[in-house]
Amino acid sequence: MDGDSRRLVAEILAAFPSCPIPEIARLGRTLRRWKAAILAYFDTAGASNGPTEAVNGVIETMRRVARGFRNFGNYRLRALLAAGGHRPWRKTPTHAHL
């Protein structure tokens, strides 16, 4: 990411809290509290924990639907199947940009 994008985001984060529209001002105050985390996106070349959160969401949905497991081995196998861990031949994610 370039410095212009980071600068633009920082300007927007600074402008929102003083907006005369109450909802935007409230959003701006919330974003100001998260400013460091938001701008960290530009410092990490766009790295994200999104893929990890997506797999966790799939596993949590599987856990809710199953209504409990009595055997950890079965839970582990079901989680691997639900999250796509049953394909050991896949060396890189399908969404990787090489």
DSSP file (Angstrom, degrees, kcal/mol; ACC not computed):
  #  RESIDUE AA STRUCTURE BP1 BP2  ACC     N-H-->O    O-->H-N    N-H-->O    O-->H-N    TCO  KAPPA ALPHA  PHI   PSI    X-CA   Y-CA   Z-CA
    1    1 A M              0   0    0      0, 0.0     2,-0.1     0, 0.0    44,-0.1   0.000 360.0 360.0 360.0 144.8    0.0    0.0    0.0
    2    2 A D     >  -     0   0    0      1,-0.1     4,-1.5     4,-0.0     3,-0.4  -0.461 360.0-111.5 -92.7 166.4    1.2    3.5   -0.8
    3    3 A G  H  > S+     0   0    0      1,-0.2     4,-2.5     2,-0.2     5,-0.2   0.778 112.6  64.0 -65.8 -28.9    1.5    6.4    1.6
    4    4 A D  H  > S+     0   0    0      2,-0.2     4,-2.4     1,-0.2    -1,-0.2   0.909 103.1  47.8 -63.5 -41.4   -1.2    8.3   -0.3
    5    5 A S  H  > S+     0   0    0     -3,-0.4     4,-2.4     2,-0.2     5,-0.2   0.928 112.7  48.4 -64.4 -44.9   -3.8    5.7    0.7
    6    6 A R  H  X S+     0   0    0     -4,-1.5     4,-2.3     1,-0.2    -2,-0.2   0.909 112.1  49.2 -61.3 -42.6   -2.7    5.7    4.3
    7    7 A R  H  X S+     0   0    0     -4,-2.5     4,-2.3     2,-0.2    -1,-0.2   0.905 110.2  51.0 -64.4 -42.7   -2.8    9.5    4.4
    8    8 A L  H  X S+     0   0    0     -4,-2.4     4,-2.3     2,-0.2    -2,-0.2   0.922 111.0  47.8 -61.5 -45.5   -6.3    9.6    2.9
    9    9 A V  H  X S+     0   0    0     -4,-2.4     4,-2.6     1,-0.2    -1,-0.2   0.913 110.9  51.5 -62.9 -42.4   -7.6    7.1    5.5
   10   10 A A  H  X S+     0   0    0     -4,-2.3     4,-1.7     1,-0.2    -1,-0.2   0.894 109.9  49.9 -62.0 -39.9   -6.0    9.1    8.3
   11   11 A E  H  X S+     0   0    0     -4,-2.3     4,-1.8     2,-0.2    -2,-0.2   0.911 111.1  48.5 -64.4 -42.6   -7.6   12.3    7.0
   12   12 A I  H  X S+     0   0    0     -4,-2.3     4,-2.1     1,-0.2    -2,-0.2   0.921 110.2  51.3 -63.8 -43.7  -11.0   10.6    6.9
   13   13 A L  H  < S+     0   0    0     -4,-2.6    -1,-0.2     1,-0.2    -2,-0.2   0.849 112.1  47.7 -62.4 -33.1  -10.6    9.2   10.4
   14   14 A A  H  < S+     0   0    0     -4,-1.7     4,-0.3    -5,-0.2    -1,-0.2   0.814 113.3  47.8 -76.0 -30.5   -9.8   12.7   11.6
   15   15 A A  H >< S+     0   0    0     -4,-1.8     3,-1.1     1,-0.2     4,-0.2   0.840  96.1  69.5 -82.5 -34.6  -12.7   14.4    9.8
   16   16 A F  G >< S+     0   0    0     -4,-2.1     3,-2.0     1,-0.2    12,-0.3   0.874  90.1  59.3 -56.8 -44.7  -15.6   12.1   10.9
   17   17 A P  G 3  S+     0   0    0      0, 0.0    -1,-0.2     0, 0.0    -2,-0.1   0.777 106.8  48.8 -60.3 -24.1  -15.8   13.0   14.6
   18   18 A S  G <  S+     0   0    0     -3,-1.1    -2,-0.2    -4,-0.3     7,-0.1   0.314  81.5 125.7 -97.2   9.6  -16.5   16.6   13.8
   19   19 A C    <   -     0   0    0     -3,-2.0     6,-0.2    -4,-0.2     9,-0.1  -0.422  63.1-134.6 -67.1 139.9  -19.2   15.9   11.2
   20   20 A P  S    S+     0   0    0      0, 0.0    -1,-0.1     0, 0.0     3,-0.1   0.672  85.5  90.3 -71.7 -15.0  -22.5   17.7   12.0
   21   21 A I  S  > S-     0   0    0      1,-0.2     4,-2.5     2,-0.0     3,-0.4  -0.737  75.9-145.1 -82.1 117.7  -24.5   14.5   11.3
   22   22 A P  H  > S+     0   0    0      0, 0.0     4,-2.5     0, 0.0     5,-0.2   0.848  95.3  52.1 -55.3 -39.8  -24.7   12.8   14.7
   23   23 A E  H  > S+     0   0    0      2,-0.2     4,-2.3     1,-0.2     5,-0.1   0.903 112.1  45.6 -65.3 -40.1  -24.5    9.3   13.3
   24   24 A I  H  > S+     0   0    0     -3,-0.4     4,-2.7     2,-0.2    -1,-0.2   0.896 112.1  51.9 -69.1 -40.1  -21.4   10.0   11.3
   25   25 A A  H  X S+     0   0    0     -4,-2.5     4,-2.1     2,-0.2    -2,-0.2   0.903 110.5  48.6 -62.7 -40.4  -19.8   11.8   14.3
   26   26 A R  H  X S+     0   0    0     -4,-2.5     4,-2.1    -5,-0.2    -2,-0.2   0.929 111.5  49.1 -65.0 -44.6  -20.5    8.8   16.5
   27   27 A L  H  X S+     0   0    0     -4,-2.3     4,-3.0     1,-0.2    -2,-0.2   0.912 109.6  53.9 -58.1 -42.2  -19.0    6.5   13.9
   28   28 A G  H  X S+     0   0    0     -4,-2.7     4,-2.3   -12,-0.3    -1,-0.2   0.882 106.6  50.3 -61.2 -39.6  -16.0    8.8   13.7
   29   29 A R  H  X S+     0   0    0     -4,-2.1     4,-1.5     2,-0.2    -1,-0.2   0.900 112.2  47.8 -66.1 -39.0  -15.5    8.6   17.5
   30   30 A T  H  X S+     0   0    0     -4,-2.1     4,-1.1     1,-0.2    -2,-0.2   0.937 112.8  47.8 -65.2 -45.6  -15.6    4.8   17.3
   31   31 A L  H  < S+     0   0    0     -4,-3.0     7,-0.2     1,-0.2    -2,-0.2   0.849 106.3  58.6 -64.4 -33.4  -13.2    4.8   14.4
   32   32 A R  H >< S+     0   0    0     -4,-2.3     3,-1.1     1,-0.2     4,-0.3   0.889 103.8  51.6 -63.1 -37.7  -10.8    7.2   16.2
   33   33 A R  H 3< S+     0   0    0     -4,-1.5     3,-0.3     1,-0.2    -1,-0.2   0.819 115.5  42.2 -66.1 -28.6  -10.6    4.6   19.0
   34   34 A W  T 3X S+     0   0    0     -4,-1.1     4,-2.6     1,-0.2    -1,-0.2   0.253  82.1 113.0 -98.4  10.3   -9.7    2.0   16.4
   35   35 A K  H <> S+     0   0    0     -3,-1.1     4,-2.9     1,-0.2     5,-0.3   0.887  74.4  50.4 -53.7 -47.5   -7.3    4.3   14.5
   36   36 A A  H  > S+     0   0    0     -4,-0.3     4,-1.3    -3,-0.3    -1,-0.2   0.912 113.7  45.2 -60.1 -43.1   -4.1    2.4   15.3
   37   37 A A  H  > S+     0   0    0     -3,-0.2     4,-0.6     2,-0.2    -1,-0.2   0.889 113.9  49.4 -69.1 -38.4   -5.6   -1.0   14.3
   38   38 A I  H >< S+     0   0    0     -4,-2.6     3,-1.1     1,-0.2     4,-0.3   0.936 113.4  45.0 -66.5 -45.8   -7.1    0.5   11.1
   39   39 A L  H >X S+     0   0    0     -4,-2.9     3,-1.1     1,-0.2     4,-0.8   0.716  97.5  74.2 -72.6 -19.0   -3.9    2.1   10.0
   40   40 A A  H 3X S+     0   0    0     -4,-1.3     4,-1.2    -5,-0.3     3,-0.4   0.783  81.7  72.6 -62.7 -25.2   -1.9   -1.0   10.9
   41   41 A Y  H <<>S+     0   0    0     -3,-1.1     5,-2.2    -4,-0.6     3,-0.4   0.887  97.9  47.2 -53.8 -40.3   -3.4   -2.5    7.7
   42   42 A F  H X45S+     0   0    0     -3,-1.1     3,-0.6    -4,-0.3    -1,-0.2   0.755 109.2  53.9 -76.1 -24.1   -1.1   -0.3    5.7
   43   43 A D  H 3<5S+     0   0    0     -4,-0.8    -1,-0.2    -3,-0.4    -2,-0.2   0.638 108.7  48.9 -83.1 -14.9    2.0   -1.2    7.9
   44   44 A T  T ><5S-     0   0    0     -4,-1.2     3,-1.2    -3,-0.4    -1,-0.2   0.135 113.2-109.2-112.7  19.5    1.5   -4.9    7.3
   45   45 A A  T < 5S-     0   0    0     -3,-0.6    -3,-0.2     1,-0.3    -4,-0.1   0.824  79.1 -53.6  56.9  33.6    1.1   -5.0    3.5
   46   46 A G  T 3 <S+     0   0    0     -5,-2.2    -1,-0.3    -6,-0.2    -4,-0.1   0.637  86.7 167.0  80.9  14.3   -2.6   -5.8    3.9
   47   47 A A    <   -     0   0    0     -3,-1.2     2,-0.3    -6,-0.3    -1,-0.2  -0.321  11.3-178.4 -61.9 145.9   -2.2   -8.9    6.1
   48   48 A S        -     0   0    0      1,-0.0     4,-0.2    -4,-0.0    -1,-0.0  -0.988  41.1-141.9-146.9 151.5   -5.4  -10.0    7.7
   49   49 A N  S  > S+     0   0    0     -2,-0.3     4,-2.5     1,-0.2     5,-0.2   0.214  73.7 111.9 -94.7  14.6   -6.7  -12.6   10.1
   50   50 A G  H  > S+     0   0    0      1,-0.2     4,-2.4     2,-0.2    -1,-0.2   0.900  72.5  50.8 -54.2 -48.6   -9.8  -12.9    7.9
   51   51 A P  H  > S+     0   0    0      0, 0.0     4,-2.1     0, 0.0    -1,-0.2   0.895 111.4  49.0 -59.9 -38.5   -9.0  -16.4    6.6
   52   52 A T  H  > S+     0   0    0      1,-0.2     4,-2.3     2,-0.2    -2,-0.2   0.920 111.7  48.7 -65.0 -43.3   -8.5  -17.7   10.2
   53   53 A E  H  X S+     0   0    0     -4,-2.5     4,-2.3     1,-0.2    -1,-0.2   0.861 108.8  54.4 -65.0 -35.1  -11.7  -16.1   11.3
   54   54 A A  H  X S+     0   0    0     -4,-2.4     4,-1.9     2,-0.2    -1,-0.2   0.929 109.8  45.5 -64.6 -45.2  -13.6  -17.6    8.4
   55   55 A V  H  X S+     0   0    0     -4,-2.1     4,-2.4     1,-0.2    -2,-0.2   0.907 112.0  52.6 -64.2 -40.9  -12.4  -21.1    9.3
   56   56 A N  H  X S+     0   0    0     -4,-2.3     4,-2.7     1,-0.2    -1,-0.2   0.895 107.5  52.3 -61.5 -39.6  -13.3  -20.5   12.9
   57   57 A G  H  X S+     0   0    0     -4,-2.3     4,-2.3     2,-0.2    -1,-0.2   0.896 108.8  49.6 -62.6 -40.7  -16.8  -19.4   11.8
   58   58 A V  H  X S+     0   0    0     -4,-1.9     4,-2.2     2,-0.2    -2,-0.2   0.920 112.8  47.0 -63.6 -43.7  -17.2  -22.7    9.9
   59   59 A I  H  X S+     0   0    0     -4,-2.4     4,-2.3     2,-0.2    -2,-0.2   0.904 111.6  50.5 -66.4 -41.2  -16.1  -24.7   12.9
   60   60 A E  H  X S+     0   0    0     -4,-2.7     4,-2.3     2,-0.2    -1,-0.2   0.901 110.7  49.2 -64.6 -39.9  -18.4  -22.8   15.3
   61   61 A T  H  X S+     0   0    0     -4,-2.3     4,-2.5     1,-0.2    -1,-0.2   0.919 111.0  50.2 -63.0 -42.9  -21.4  -23.3   13.0
   62   62 A M  H  X S+     0   0    0     -4,-2.2     4,-2.0     1,-0.2    -2,-0.2   0.897 109.8  51.1 -61.4 -40.7  -20.5  -27.0   12.8
   63   63 A R  H  X>S+     0   0    0     -4,-2.3     5,-1.0     2,-0.2     4,-0.9   0.908 111.2  47.4 -64.7 -42.8  -20.3  -27.2   16.6
   64   64 A R  H ><5S+     0   0    0     -4,-2.3     3,-0.5     1,-0.2    -2,-0.2   0.916 112.7  48.3 -65.0 -43.0  -23.7  -25.5   17.0
   65   65 A V  H 3<5S+     0   0    0     -4,-2.5    -1,-0.2     1,-0.2    -2,-0.2   0.867 108.4  54.7 -65.8 -35.8  -25.4  -27.7   14.4
   66   66 A A  H 3<5S-     0   0    0     -4,-2.0    -1,-0.2    -5,-0.2    -2,-0.2   0.717  96.0-143.4 -72.4 -20.3  -23.9  -30.9   16.0
   67   67 A R  T <<5 -     0   0    0     -4,-0.9    -3,-0.1    -3,-0.5    -2,-0.1   0.863  65.3 -33.6  57.2  39.5  -25.4  -30.0   19.4
   68   68 A G      < -     0   0    0     -5,-1.0     2,-0.4     1,-0.0    -4,-0.0   0.234  59.2-125.7  98.8 143.0  -22.3  -31.3   21.2
   69   69 A F        -     0   0    0      1,-0.1     3,-0.1     3,-0.0    -2,-0.0  -0.964   7.0-164.9-120.5 140.4  -19.8  -34.1   20.8
   70   70 A R  S    S+     0   0    0     -2,-0.4     2,-0.5     1,-0.2    -1,-0.1   0.639  80.9  56.7 -94.0 -17.5  -19.0  -36.7   23.4
   71   71 A N     >  -     0   0    0      1,-0.1     4,-2.0     2,-0.0     3,-0.3  -0.962  67.9-154.8-121.4 119.2  -15.9  -37.9   21.7
   72   72 A F  H  > S+     0   0    0     -2,-0.5     4,-2.9     1,-0.2     5,-0.2   0.858  95.7  58.8 -61.7 -35.7  -13.1  -35.3   21.0
   73   73 A G  H  > S+     0   0    0      1,-0.2     4,-2.4     2,-0.2    -1,-0.2   0.910 107.2  46.3 -59.9 -42.8  -11.8  -37.5   18.1
   74   74 A N  H  > S+     0   0    0     -3,-0.3     4,-2.6     2,-0.2    -1,-0.2   0.904 112.4  50.9 -65.7 -40.7  -15.1  -37.3   16.3
   75   75 A Y  H  X S+     0   0    0     -4,-2.0     4,-2.5     2,-0.2    -2,-0.2   0.929 111.1  48.5 -60.6 -46.1  -15.3  -33.5   17.0
   76   76 A R  H  X S+     0   0    0     -4,-2.9     4,-2.5     2,-0.2    -2,-0.2   0.927 112.9  46.7 -61.1 -47.2  -11.8  -33.1   15.6
   77   77 A L  H  X S+     0   0    0     -4,-2.4     4,-2.3     1,-0.2    -1,-0.2   0.911 113.0  49.2 -62.8 -42.5  -12.6  -35.1   12.4
   78   78 A R  H  X S+     0   0    0     -4,-2.6     4,-2.6     2,-0.2    -1,-0.2   0.901 111.2  50.2 -64.4 -40.0  -15.8  -33.3   11.9
   79   79 A A  H  X S+     0   0    0     -4,-2.5     4,-2.4     2,-0.2     6,-0.3   0.911 110.3  49.9 -64.8 -42.5  -14.1  -29.9   12.3
   80   80 A L  H  X>S+     0   0    0     -4,-2.5     5,-2.9     1,-0.2     6,-0.6   0.907 112.7  46.9 -62.5 -41.6  -11.4  -30.9    9.8
   81   81 A L  H ><5S+     0   0    0     -4,-2.3     3,-0.7     4,-0.2    -2,-0.2   0.923 113.9  47.4 -65.3 -43.8  -14.0  -32.0    7.3
   82   82 A A  H 3<5S+     0   0    0     -4,-2.6    -2,-0.2     1,-0.2    -1,-0.2   0.869 115.4  44.9 -66.1 -36.6  -16.1  -28.8    7.7
   83   83 A A  H 3<5S-     0   0    0     -4,-2.4    -1,-0.2    -5,-0.2    -2,-0.2   0.414 118.2-105.6 -91.4   1.6  -13.1  -26.5    7.4
   84   84 A G  T X<5S+     0   0    0     -3,-0.7     3,-0.9    -4,-0.6    -3,-0.2   0.638  79.6 131.7  87.1  13.9  -11.5  -28.3    4.4
   85   85 A G  T 3 < +     0   0    0     -5,-2.9    -4,-0.2    -6,-0.3    -5,-0.1   0.394  52.1  83.2 -79.7   4.6   -8.7  -30.0    6.3
   86   86 A H  T 3  S+     0   0    0     -6,-0.6    -1,-0.2    -5,-0.2     3,-0.1   0.337  73.5  79.7 -88.7   7.4   -9.5  -33.3    4.7
   87   87 A R    X   +     0   0    0     -3,-0.9     3,-1.7     1,-0.1    -1,-0.2  -0.680  50.7 167.3-114.3  76.7   -7.4  -32.3    1.6
   88   88 A P  T 3  S+     0   0    0      0, 0.0    -1,-0.1     0, 0.0    -2,-0.1   0.695  70.6  67.6 -65.9 -17.2   -3.8  -32.9    2.7
   89   89 A W  T 3  S+     0   0    0     -3,-0.1     2,-0.7     2,-0.0    -2,-0.0   0.673  75.4  98.2 -77.0 -15.0   -2.6  -32.6   -0.9
   90   90 A R    <   +     0   0    0     -3,-1.7    -3,-0.1     1,-0.2     4,-0.0  -0.635  46.9 176.0 -77.3 113.1   -3.4  -28.9   -1.0
   91   91 A K        +     0   0    0     -2,-0.7    -1,-0.2     1,-0.2    -2,-0.0   0.814  66.0  26.6 -87.9 -33.3   -0.2  -27.1   -0.3
   92   92 A T  S    S-     0   0    0      4,-0.0    -1,-0.2     1,-0.0     0, 0.0  -0.937  92.2 -96.4-128.4 153.1   -1.4  -23.5   -0.7
   93   93 A P    >   -     0   0    0      0, 0.0     3,-1.2     0, 0.0    -2,-0.1  -0.277  31.5-121.6 -62.6 153.5   -4.9  -22.0   -0.3
   94   94 A T  T 3  S+     0   0    0      1,-0.2    -2,-0.0    -4,-0.0     0, 0.0   0.712 111.0  57.1 -69.9 -19.3   -6.9  -21.6   -3.5
   95   95 A H  T 3  S+     0   0    0      2,-0.1    -1,-0.2     0, 0.0     2,-0.1   0.424  77.6 123.8 -92.0   1.8   -7.1  -17.8   -2.9
   96   96 A A    <   -     0   0    0     -3,-1.2     2,-0.7     1,-0.1    -4,-0.0  -0.397  53.9-145.5 -67.0 135.5   -3.4  -17.3   -2.8
   97   97 A H              0   0    0      1,-0.1    -1,-0.1    -2,-0.1    -2,-0.1  -0.893 360.0 360.0-103.0 108.6   -2.1  -14.7   -5.3
   98   98 A L              0   0    0     -2,-0.7    -1,-0.1     0, 0.0    -2,-0.0   0.414 360.0 360.0-104.9 360.0    1.3  -15.8   -6.5
